[in-house]
Structure formats: structure tokens, C-alpha cells
């Protein structure tokens, strides 16, 4: 077990030998971090979070209460996981059939937000700064900056890296932070000029 001296682990949490926790990360009540899990700096695990073996969580990741990070899931820096959202790692589970060699990777790119009670079906990649609405069910790849809602999730707009909604065309300037975006076709946008992101304390 490698817990940075500047990390905080609540006395009710379990961190198994072989886990790595970075500086400034906070692990709250009733969490369980298994061997081989790697958690970066300045992240936060809310109450009753489970981080399975072999998972990777970046810096400044916020995981709210009652979320399980299953084997095969990777969260890049600055990801937000809302309360009780769900990851999976097998497409066709059966209790009596072992599928440990069939886990599918789920990658959540930098700055993405996943709303409360959303479900991310395994094998999907969520693009950088995408925004998954509360209760949505995602079963396919999501473009960067896409705003996704519904069951199954569909794109209804675009989101700035600061978390504000952009014009539906995807082109223009964010009214909140001044970032400038350009359309790269019907299903892609890119930021052409943006203020530097700063992590909140």
C-alpha cells in the first residue's frame, strides 16, 4: 500500500495493500480501495465508494457517494462522477458464468461530467468535457463536449469546458468564460481558444 502522507483516509475506510493514493486525495466513510488501484492527487471519494483492482483514477477527480469503479474503468484528470451513477464491465452477465476474461474497457476522458444515477455501459469512451445528464444511459462512444440525456442517451447540445451550455451549433463563444469553439461537422467541435483551467481547492 502506498498512501501519500498528504492524503486523508477516514478511519472507517479500507485501503488494501497494493493500492496507491496520491497527495491531497480524500477517501471518506466506508470506502474500499482494492489492491492495484491507482488514484492520483487531489481527488475525492465520497461515502461508500468502491475502487476495484487494476483501475486508474487521475488527478482532481470527484467521485460522489455510492459509486463503484469496476475493473476496466479508467478516469482521466478532472472527471466528475455524480451520486449513485453506475459503471459496468460486462455486457451479458450471468451469475453462473465466469466472464472475467471478457471485461470491456470504459474510458472517461479529461473533464467529463457524469450526472447522478446515470449508467455507463462498458466498452464506451466518454470524450473530454462531455456532459452526461442525470439518469441517462450511455451505451456508445460520446464526442468531446457533447451534452447527452435520455434513455438511450442522445446528444442534445454541446458543453463548454467550464460546464456551461454552448450554442447548439457548437460554434461561437461561451458566455460564461469566453472560450471560443468551432464546429468540425455535425458530431464534433473543438475549442480554439480558452482560458486556462484552474482546480478549485
Secondary structure, DSSP 8 states (H G I E B T S, - for coil): -EE-TT-EE-TT-EE-TT-EE-TT-EE-TT-EE-TT-EE-TT-EE-TT-EE-TT-EE-TT-EE-SS-EE-TTEEE-TT-EE-TT-EE-S-SS-BTTB--GGG---EEE-TT-EE-TT-EE-TT-EE-TT-EE-TT-EE-S-B-TTEEEETTTTEEEEEB-TTS-B--TTS-EE-TTT--EEEE-STT-EEEEE--------
